[in-house]
Amino acid sequence: MSSNGRPSWDEYFLKLAMLASERATCPRMHCGCVLVKDRFVLATGYNGSLPGQPHCNEVGCLIVDNHCVRTNHAEINALVQATTHGVNIKGSTAYITNMSCTTCSKALIAAGIKRVVVFSYFHDTLATKFFSDAGVEIVKVGIPDKLINYDLENYSSAQKTERSK
């Protein structure tokens, strides 16, 4: 948090990724991803099943080699959302709640992501190596403060009236 009480841009977009992760449907891990360019949100994703297919939280996980394969990961869903809507993400930043798995890191690199910001590392992955080899900047920040400060007691009706104009 900056000295003026506002989150930094990285904290802000990581909080959006945290919010996206709340939509995740696999109980093994809730992950969110927000793709951003020039401080503009291009796409979001969270880990969940394919459209029209049952979700883990409804029918259970489908485990192969100790990984749930029923769901797409947050990064893949964000990339698919961008593609579906014709959004060019080349040169953008991926804000992800957890470090990508090896497959997602390769997809992000292939899509042109130039920067990855995370607050949690994922075990058993080659993502860091692939990102580094591809020249993708990796920034690890502390977990953002989850508390959102609403000072409704000091919010005057004069401010409210001024904003509604």
Buried (B, 14 or more C-beta within 10 A) or exposed (E): EEEEEEBEBBBBBBBBBBBBBEBBBBEBBBBBBBBBBEEEEBBBBBBBBEEEEEBBEEEEBBEEEEBBEBBBBBBBBBBBBBEEEEBEBEEBBBBBBBBBBBBBBBBBBEBEBBBBBBBEEBEEBBBBEBBEEBEBEBEEEEEBEEEEEEEEEEEEEEEEEEEEE
